[in-house]
Amino acid sequence: MPEKETFEKLAYATIKEKILSGKLRVGDHISEASIASELHISRTPVRKAIARLEAEQLLEIKVNRGATVIESEMTASHFVSLLEIVEILVLQTISKLENKRITFEAERFEEKKEILQKHLQKKQETLYIEVLFDSLKSFVHLMQNSYADRFIQVLENDFDLKAQKEIKVLPLILAAETEQGMSLVIKNLQSGSYEEARKNVKELINKFIVQTFR
């Protein structure tokens, strides 16, 4: 792969991660010079990366003002990008539990799963999604990483405010798969089967990604 193309991909991934994670917020200016300096590359690949992000409607470029982060709907492709980051954070949490030999409190997450079931049975869809995010936040918090905690909070806020209707119904469509996935992850973490738990997470996230594009 040509070096220039590699630098462009690096700049693209860096800026996009800052936007999706909430480090860069709506209205914030994107400085070509700052990104180039941070990555130790020239401004040309940064400029091309910014143009790609404008095409994805994450940025707006104005003459004499440069690029700024804009309010955008949570489209299918945007949602999938977020899911991929969620997968990374959850897998990192599992690795920390394994490497630090942290005791996993399975009962706590079994209780959350039971609450999810009750909300689903009563067709309390908003409450179901709130508890689902709470379960995700509680799990990722085990990693003790403020960046990860903030990302999940930003994700929940964006899902609530920006997600298109077809995105918002995904957790409900995949409720049975989510329950099964949670059960397997809880069981495998409780028994110390960390690799199996990782597989469970990847399979569940993949189901969400596949359903997103149906």
BAFI-3210 file (N, C-alpha, C; in Angstrom, 3 decimals, decimal comma, padded with zeros to 6 digits):
// residues 214
n [1|2|3|4|5|6|7|8|9|10|11|12|13|14|15|16|17|18|19|20|21|22|23|24|25|26|27|28|29|30|31|32|33|34|35|36|37|38|39|40|41|42|43|44|45|46|47|48|49|50|51|52|53|54|55|56|57|58|59|60|61|62|63|64|65|66|67|68|69|70|71|72|73|74|75|76|77|78|79|80|81|82|83|84|85|86|87|88|89|90|91|92|93|94|95|96|97|98|99|100|101|102|103|104|105|106|107|108|109|110|111|112|113|114|115|116|117|118|119|120|121|122|123|124|125|126|127|128|129|130|131|132|133|134|135|136|137|138|139|140|141|142|143|144|145|146|147|148|149|150|151|152|153|154|155|156|157|158|159|160|161|162|163|164|165|166|167|168|169|170|171|172|173|174|175|176|177|178|179|180|181|182|183|184|185|186|187|188|189|190|191|192|193|194|195|196|197|198|199|200|201|202|203|204|205|206|207|208|209|210|211|212|213|214]
n.u [000,851|000,640|002,543|001,357|-001,374|-001,676|-001,158|-003,300|-005,443|-004,821|-005,117|-007,819|-009,038|-008,247|-009,415|-012,121|-012,538|-012,218|-014,468|-016,640|-016,269|-016,777|-014,800|-014,360|-016,771|-020,048|-019,738|-017,104|-013,882|-011,845|-008,510|-006,220|-003,458|-003,005|-003,830|-002,061|000,366|000,035|000,014|002,379|002,652|002,267|000,143|-001,399|-002,494|-004,191|-005,976|-007,262|-008,461|-010,267|-011,964|-013,170|-014,594|-016,343|-017,921|-019,198|-020,855|-020,132|-018,595|-018,355|-017,226|-016,172|-015,449|-012,649|-013,149|-012,640|-012,887|-015,627|-017,211|-020,376|-023,914|-025,378|-027,414|-027,804|-026,845|-027,052|-024,428|-022,920|-023,823|-022,891|-020,140|-019,928|-020,750|-018,609|-016,608|-017,687|-017,520|-014,728|-014,179|-015,627|-014,338|-011,811|-012,410|-013,028|-010,497|-009,118|-010,399|-009,543|-006,667|-006,063|-007,213|-009,765|-012,639|-015,646|-018,819|-021,361|-024,036|-025,000|-025,284|-027,014|-029,301|-029,823|-030,387|-032,760|-034,422|-034,481|-035,911|-038,420|-039,227|-039,435|-041,471|-043,597|-043,808|-042,425|-040,682|-038,918|-037,846|-036,631|-034,511|-033,083|-032,189|-030,670|-028,545|-027,583|-026,659|-024,564|-022,936|-022,308|-020,844|-018,609|-017,510|-016,105|-013,594|-012,406|-011,788|-011,835|-012,212|-013,478|-015,834|-016,976|-017,347|-019,375|-021,456|-021,811|-022,540|-025,026|-026,498|-026,420|-027,699|-030,252|-030,981|-030,279|-030,529|-031,933|-035,272|-035,272|-032,903|-033,281|-035,060|-033,613|-032,404|-034,708|-035,675|-033,637|-033,800|-034,110|-031,782|-029,929|-030,423|-029,724|-027,026|-026,021|-026,453|-024,695|-022,213|-022,115|-022,159|-019,775|-017,811|-018,097|-017,209|-014,636|-013,993|-012,684|-011,974|-014,093|-016,102|-015,313|-015,766|-018,548|-019,299|-018,354|-019,937|-022,518|-022,342|-021,857|-024,309|-025,915|-024,740|-025,213|-028,033|-028,476|-028,014|-030,039]
n.v [-001,198|002,216|004,777|007,313|006,761|005,134|006,960|008,661|006,980|006,577|009,181|009,573|007,529|008,365|010,951|010,300|008,552|010,324|011,905|010,064|009,111|011,273|013,025|015,070|017,460|018,536|021,399|021,842|022,767|021,341|021,050|021,000|021,261|020,617|017,902|016,780|017,298|015,818|013,201|013,102|013,548|014,857|017,647|017,058|014,293|014,486|016,445|015,106|013,061|014,491|015,381|012,968|012,423|014,523|013,755|011,661|012,990|013,811|015,941|019,448|021,519|024,777|027,698|029,566|028,947|026,373|022,935|021,703|019,889|018,455|018,273|015,147|012,518|009,253|007,057|003,871|002,994|004,583|003,661|001,033|001,510|002,443|000,165|-001,514|-000,306|-000,622|-003,404|-003,733|-002,445|-004,027|-006,487|-005,756|-005,291|-007,873|-009,015|-007,612|-008,536|-011,148|-010,978|-009,541|-011,103|-010,595|-010,947|-011,945|-010,676|-012,424|-012,597|-010,004|-009,230|-011,145|-010,347|-007,950|-008,984|-010,342|-008,176|-006,972|-008,935|-008,739|-006,117|-006,439|-008,350|-006,855|-005,065|-002,683|-000,811|001,418|001,446|-001,029|-000,639|001,305|-000,135|-002,022|-000,486|000,359|-002,050|-002,550|-000,326|-000,839|-003,179|-002,477|-000,604|-002,090|-002,218|000,040|002,508|005,735|006,918|004,873|004,620|007,124|007,028|005,057|006,369|008,594|007,224|006,150|008,522|009,590|007,559|007,765|010,366|010,707|008,404|006,765|005,573|002,866|002,003|002,302|000,267|-002,048|-003,248|-004,352|-006,067|-007,909|-008,983|-011,600|-012,858|-011,245|-011,770|-014,480|-014,279|-012,708|-014,486|-016,575|-015,249|-014,405|-016,912|-018,094|-016,284|-016,535|-019,114|-018,873|-019,176|-017,470|-017,102|-018,287|-016,557|-014,256|-015,070|-015,302|-012,617|-011,471|-012,859|-011,958|-009,169|-009,265|-010,240|-008,018|-006,229|-007,476|-007,469|-004,751|-003,956|-005,139]
n.w [000,000|-000,896|000,745|001,138|000,956|003,165|005,244|004,862|005,556|008,228|009,261|008,693|010,263|012,804|013,140|012,810|014,951|017,079|016,732|016,914|019,477|021,017|021,740|019,995|019,486|018,293|016,311|016,932|015,716|013,184|013,062|010,541|010,748|013,426|013,605|011,754|013,028|015,382|014,377|013,075|010,300|006,917|005,886|003,681|003,443|005,631|004,840|002,744|004,176|005,715|003,704|002,984|005,316|005,274|003,143|004,341|005,934|008,478|008,931|008,070|005,508|005,122|003,216|004,159|006,784|007,334|008,470|010,366|013,025|012,536|013,336|013,030|011,675|013,112|011,056|009,292|008,601|010,299|012,783|012,712|012,772|015,374|016,768|016,253|017,734|020,273|020,469|020,591|023,052|024,882|024,558|025,443|028,090|028,953|028,651|030,618|032,928|032,794|032,764|035,095|036,919|038,006|039,955|038,570|038,945|038,546|039,374|039,528|036,844|035,957|037,246|035,901|033,412|033,936|034,522|032,024|030,618|031,873|031,187|028,452|028,205|029,157|027,200|027,457|025,893|025,788|028,375|028,330|026,483|027,878|030,143|028,853|027,830|030,297|031,315|029,544|030,100|032,788|032,545|030,887|032,560|034,357|033,367|034,239|032,938|032,022|029,516|028,071|029,556|029,077|026,320|026,020|027,291|025,607|023,304|024,098|024,452|021,839|020,439|021,476|020,686|017,963|016,408|013,604|012,900|012,038|013,111|015,835|016,500|016,418|018,823|019,908|017,949|018,014|020,538|021,640|020,716|021,974|024,681|024,778|024,049|026,182|028,296|027,667|027,728|030,425|031,721|030,716|031,582|034,287|034,676|033,923|031,279|029,176|026,467|025,125|025,932|024,597|021,959|022,052|022,376|019,964|018,128|018,820|018,356|015,631|014,722|015,187|013,390|010,899|010,899|010,863|008,233|006,816]
ca.u [000,000|001,440|002,655|000,388|-002,690|-001,631|-001,279|-004,679|-006,285|-004,509|-005,760|-009,266|-009,426|-008,009|-010,437|-013,430|-012,602|-012,410|-015,863|-017,555|-016,081|-017,191|-013,670|-014,712|-018,221|-020,677|-019,267|-015,647|-013,101|-010,809|-007,295|-005,341|-002,104|-002,973|-003,886|-000,802|001,407|-000,221|000,333|003,704|002,508|002,009|-001,268|-002,130|-003,382|-005,216|-006,972|-008,043|-009,276|-011,355|-012,904|-013,935|-015,513|-017,408|-018,810|-019,970|-021,715|-019,694|-017,956|-018,747|-016,089|-016,567|-014,334|-012,061|-013,463|-012,149|-013,843|-016,205|-018,082|-021,777|-024,955|-025,721|-028,239|-027,093|-027,180|-026,655|-022,967|-022,444|-024,149|-021,971|-018,841|-020,029|-020,795|-017,250|-015,871|-018,253|-016,922|-013,345|-014,193|-016,095|-013,260|-010,749|-012,878|-012,841|-009,051|-008,706|-010,893|-008,682|-005,270|-005,976|-007,912|-010,849|-013,821|-016,815|-020,045|-022,378|-025,388|-025,368|-025,706|-028,203|-030,418|-030,108|-031,005|-034,145|-035,142|-034,691|-036,991|-039,685|-039,596|-039,813|-042,777|-044,603|-043,697|-041,865|-039,537|-037,960|-037,162|-035,780|-033,289|-032,337|-031,520|-029,663|-027,385|-027,060|-025,900|-023,325|-022,115|-021,825|-019,812|-017,401|-016,947|-015,189|-012,258|-011,879|-011,193|-012,770|-012,514|-014,472|-017,095|-017,543|-017,796|-020,664|-022,461|-022,055|-023,272|-026,422|-027,123|-026,581|-028,724|-031,544|-031,298|-029,949|-030,747|-033,113|-036,245|-034,873|-031,800|-033,802|-035,789|-032,698|-032,304|-035,961|-035,696|-032,620|-033,907|-033,862|-030,357|-029,195|-030,571|-028,908|-025,622|-025,692|-026,416|-023,460|-021,073|-022,135|-021,779|-018,367|-016,960|-018,204|-016,406|-013,263|-013,801|-012,607|-011,950|-015,469|-016,849|-014,958|-016,492|-019,959|-019,425|-018,176|-021,117|-023,662|-022,121|-022,022|-025,751|-026,407|-024,240|-025,960|-029,417|-028,469|-028,017|-031,145]
ca.v [000,000|003,433|005,450|008,412|006,177|004,677|008,151|009,146|006,082|006,855|010,452|009,325|006,738|009,170|012,000|009,658|008,041|011,473|012,345|009,038|008,928|012,474|013,922|016,231|017,612|019,371|022,780|021,893|022,948|020,337|021,708|020,145|021,353|019,907|016,459|016,424|017,316|014,690|011,938|013,249|013,398|016,140|018,050|016,562|013,165|014,948|017,156|014,086|012,359|015,410|015,359|011,711|012,554|015,431|012,939|010,829|013,934|013,993|017,255|020,427|022,362|026,092|028,540|030,442|028,490|025,013|021,857|021,638|018,736|018,856|017,375|014,184|011,391|007,990|006,204|002,473|002,874|005,222|002,749|-000,104|001,995|002,482|-001,224|-002,065|000,226|-001,307|-004,745|-003,595|-002,107|-005,193|-007,479|-005,257|-005,512|-009,306|-009,237|-007,097|-009,494|-012,331|-010,693|-009,071|-012,104|-009,909|-011,796|-011,465|-010,802|-012,889|-012,354|-008,622|-009,166|-012,002|-009,492|-007,024|-009,784|-010,591|-006,904|-006,838|-009,860|-008,191|-004,960|-006,944|-008,998|-005,808|-004,173|-001,400|-000,799|002,459|000,972|-002,149|-000,099|001,979|-001,160|-002,639|000,404|000,321|-003,303|-002,346|000,621|-001,512|-004,154|-001,779|000,110|-003,009|-001,964|001,208|003,396|006,860|007,105|003,856|004,996|008,290|006,609|004,371|007,384|009,352|006,316|006,099|009,818|009,708|006,585|008,320|011,619|010,769|007,157|006,662|004,613|001,483|001,681|002,227|-000,981|-003,193|-003,989|-005,074|-007,167|-008,885|-009,196|-013,017|-013,113|-010,524|-012,535|-015,690|-013,862|-012,312|-015,702|-017,299|-014,458|-014,502|-018,284|-018,344|-015,474|-017,117|-020,345|-018,570|-019,511|-016,124|-017,153|-018,555|-015,311|-013,365|-015,557|-014,943|-011,174|-011,248|-013,398|-011,077|-007,916|-009,570|-010,333|-006,642|-005,634|-008,088|-006,986|-003,317|-003,764|-005,862]
ca.w [000,000|-000,936|002,039|001,230|001,215|004,557|006,082|004,744|006,356|009,628|009,601|008,640|011,437|014,004|013,247|012,983|016,329|017,964|016,584|017,415|020,918|021,729|022,009|019,176|019,560|017,263|016,333|017,104|014,493|012,936|012,590|009,733|011,295|014,706|013,331|011,087|014,059|016,292|013,710|012,452|008,850|006,262|005,927|002,501|003,761|006,584|004,031|002,023|005,177|006,064|002,573|003,103|006,450|004,840|002,306|005,269|006,661|009,861|008,952|007,051|005,141|004,620|002,783|005,186|008,144|007,503|008,758|011,705|013,279|012,407|013,848|011,984|012,085|013,259|009,918|009,452|008,580|011,536|013,876|012,623|013,262|016,835|017,240|016,176|018,886|021,442|020,502|021,068|024,482|025,642|024,517|026,321|029,463|029,229|028,807|031,931|033,919|032,717|033,114|036,489|037,735|038,710|040,127|037,825|039,738|037,600|039,894|039,190|035,443|035,850|037,673|034,798|032,348|034,361|034,362|030,577|030,249|032,376|030,357|027,132|028,355|029,371|026,032|027,900|024,985|026,174|029,579|027,907|025,879|028,948|030,958|027,985|027,870|031,662|031,423|028,792|030,864|033,999|032,175|030,419|033,717|035,036|032,828|034,964|031,946|031,904|028,095|027,698|030,212|028,387|024,990|026,133|027,619|024,371|022,423|024,549|024,153|020,391|020,036|021,877|019,999|016,541|015,664|012,757|013,433|011,758|014,018|017,209|016,756|016,353|020,088|020,142|016,975|018,414|021,989|021,965|020,475|023,015|025,928|024,647|024,078|027,553|029,125|027,362|028,221|031,891|032,081|030,400|032,458|035,627|034,710|033,514|029,857|028,595|025,003|024,705|026,154|023,482|020,781|022,250|022,124|018,525|017,437|019,072|017,626|014,204|014,461|015,113|012,143|009,788|010,960|010,528|006,779|006,174]
c.u [000,885|001,407|001,607|-001,005|-002,784|-001,820|-002,701|-005,623|-006,075|-005,205|-007,273|-009,736|-009,294|-009,100|-011,804|-013,597|-012,848|-013,860|-016,811|-017,454|-016,499|-016,042|-013,835|-016,229|-018,737|-020,217|-017,763|-014,950|-012,040|-009,598|-006,411|-003,948|-001,972|-002,961|-002,577|000,340|001,275|000,239|001,704|003,647|002,269|000,509|-002,073|-003,012|-004,478|-006,345|-007,866|-008,960|-010,478|-012,409|-013,766|-014,980|-016,635|-018,416|-019,692|-020,880|-021,406|-019,066|-018,566|-017,544|-016,605|-015,325|-013,940|-012,373|-012,970|-013,255|-014,328|-017,095|-019,526|-022,704|-025,334|-026,597|-027,361|-027,573|-026,719|-025,135|-022,340|-022,659|-023,196|-020,576|-018,813|-020,040|-019,396|-016,394|-016,370|-017,629|-015,507|-013,315|-014,624|-015,008|-012,092|-011,123|-012,684|-011,359|-008,562|-009,166|-009,974|-007,280|-005,085|-006,656|-008,978|-012,057|-015,013|-018,078|-021,210|-023,790|-025,900|-025,919|-026,878|-029,444|-030,813|-030,810|-032,474|-035,002|-035,445|-035,860|-038,355|-040,161|-040,070|-041,203|-043,902|-044,629|-043,257|-040,543|-038,481|-037,156|-036,215|-034,446|-032,438|-031,549|-030,436|-028,388|-026,749|-026,212|-024,549|-022,379|-021,504|-020,706|-018,513|-016,725|-015,970|-013,753|-011,590|-011,118|-012,195|-013,151|-013,610|-015,835|-017,775|-018,065|-019,174|-021,769|-022,825|-022,863|-024,746|-027,158|-027,401|-027,659|-030,108|-031,953|-031,174|-030,303|-032,028|-034,000|-035,800|-033,689|-032,334|-034,516|-034,863|-032,574|-033,553|-036,072|-034,769|-032,655|-033,579|-032,383|-029,495|-029,243|-029,695|-027,419|-025,170|-025,541|-025,108|-022,231|-020,980|-021,633|-020,292|-017,412|-016,952|-017,313|-014,952|-012,957|-013,778|-012,634|-013,341|-016,325|-016,567|-015,707|-017,971|-020,205|-019,343|-019,396|-022,324|-023,530|-022,322|-023,500|-026,366|-025,984|-025,014|-027,383|-029,516|-028,614|-029,116|-032,244]
c.v [001,245|004,157|006,542|007,894|005,695|005,850|008,711|008,296|006,321|008,135|010,295|008,605|007,553|010,211|011,386|009,135|009,181|011,968|011,342|008,862|010,154|013,396|015,211|016,311|018,512|020,815|022,910|021,983|021,852|021,040|020,724|020,092|020,547|018,390|015,991|016,342|016,118|013,367|011,938|012,951|014,779|016,445|017,482|015,355|013,529|015,628|016,162|013,321|013,206|015,432|014,094|011,817|013,545|014,655|012,036|011,668|013,987|015,367|018,151|021,318|023,661|026,898|029,486|030,023|027,078|024,032|021,913|020,405|019,203|017,817|016,421|013,081|010,157|007,056|004,776|002,331|003,476|004,274|001,555|000,297|002,016|001,074|-001,840|-001,567|-000,420|-002,694|-004,695|-003,345|-003,291|-006,267|-007,061|-005,454|-006,969|-009,614|-008,741|-008,034|-010,716|-012,050|-010,278|-010,028|-011,463|-010,839|-011,174|-011,740|-011,152|-012,544|-010,970|-008,532|-010,105|-011,199|-008,529|-007,755|-010,064|-009,335|-006,663|-007,706|-009,308|-007,016|-005,410|-007,571|-007,975|-004,795|-002,757|-001,187|000,232|002,026|-000,181|-001,625|000,614|000,971|-001,870|-001,797|000,405|-000,933|-003,176|-001,426|-000,053|-002,494|-003,457|-001,032|-000,772|-002,817|-000,797|002,146|004,516|007,134|006,132|004,189|006,136|007,909|005,957|005,368|008,209|008,508|006,265|007,396|009,964|008,754|007,148|009,511|011,557|009,528|007,209|005,537|003,166|001,037|001,468|000,915|-002,211|-003,951|-004,808|-006,272|-008,297|-009,184|-010,633|-013,358|-012,442|-011,280|-013,788|-015,357|-013,472|-013,536|-016,461|-016,569|-014,569|-015,869|-018,529|-017,507|-016,043|-018,359|-020,118|-018,936|-018,216|-016,134|-017,421|-017,303|-014,315|-013,774|-015,177|-013,479|-010,894|-011,725|-012,484|-009,761|-008,138|-009,683|-008,941|-005,994|-006,168|-007,553|-005,515|-003,095|-004,552|-004,899]
c.w [000,000|000,404|002,214|001,566|002,665|005,507|006,046|005,596|007,842|010,089|009,662|009,899|012,716|014,204|013,513|014,403|017,312|017,916|017,231|018,920|021,723|022,101|021,212|019,128|018,436|017,424|016,492|015,751|014,388|012,344|011,827|010,347|012,582|014,508|012,698|012,098|014,999|015,691|013,033|010,953|008,246|006,287|004,761|002,810|004,759|005,828|003,282|002,973|005,572|004,964|002,620|004,213|006,146|004,000|003,163|006,164|008,156|010,051|007,883|006,783|004,540|004,277|003,911|006,623|008,407|007,833|010,200|011,811|013,231|013,034|012,723|012,541|012,258|012,152|010,194|009,516|009,832|012,716|013,887|013,111|014,785|017,424|017,259|017,334|020,172|021,585|021,058|022,572|025,339|025,681|025,406|027,789|029,861|029,452|030,162|033,038|033,977|033,248|034,569|037,468|038,625|038,774|039,409|038,629|038,812|038,056|039,504|037,769|035,154|036,231|036,556|033,655|032,669|034,208|032,886|030,122|030,662|031,526|028,979|027,174|028,488|028,228|026,431|027,152|025,371|027,391|029,251|027,369|026,924|029,778|030,146|027,978|029,259|031,878|030,723|029,554|032,086|033,676|031,780|031,569|034,496|034,558|033,545|034,030|031,666|030,450|027,659|028,295|029,458|027,008|025,055|026,463|026,389|023,394|022,806|024,204|022,661|019,873|020,322|021,012|018,475|015,730|014,847|013,286|013,225|012,611|015,433|017,516|016,787|017,681|020,390|019,202|017,425|019,912|022,384|021,805|021,551|024,336|025,905|024,739|025,471|028,449|028,926|027,898|029,741|032,345|031,860|031,242|033,871|035,761|034,299|032,077|029,041|027,067|024,447|024,853|025,034|022,212|020,862|021,918|020,628|017,734|017,603|018,312|016,136|013,828|014,342|013,796|010,942|009,745|010,561|009,033|006,066|005,754]
res [m|p|e|k|e|t|f|e|k|l|a|y|a|t|i|k|e|k|i|l|s|g|k|l|r|v|g|d|h|i|s|e|a|s|i|a|s|e|l|h|i|s|r|t|p|v|r|k|a|i|a|r|l|e|a|e|q|l|l|e|i|k|v|n|r|g|a|t|v|i|e|s|e|m|t|a|s|h|f|v|s|l|l|e|i|v|e|i|l|v|l|q|t|i|s|k|l|e|n|k|r|i|t|f|e|a|e|r|f|e|e|k|k|e|i|l|q|k|h|l|q|k|k|q|e|t|l|y|i|e|v|l|f|d|s|l|k|s|f|v|h|l|m|q|n|s|y|a|d|r|f|i|q|v|l|e|n|d|f|d|l|k|a|q|k|e|i|k|v|l|p|l|i|l|a|a|e|t|e|q|g|m|s|l|v|i|k|n|l|q|s|g|s|y|e|e|a|r|k|n|v|k|e|l|i|n|k|f|i|v|q|t|f|r]
***
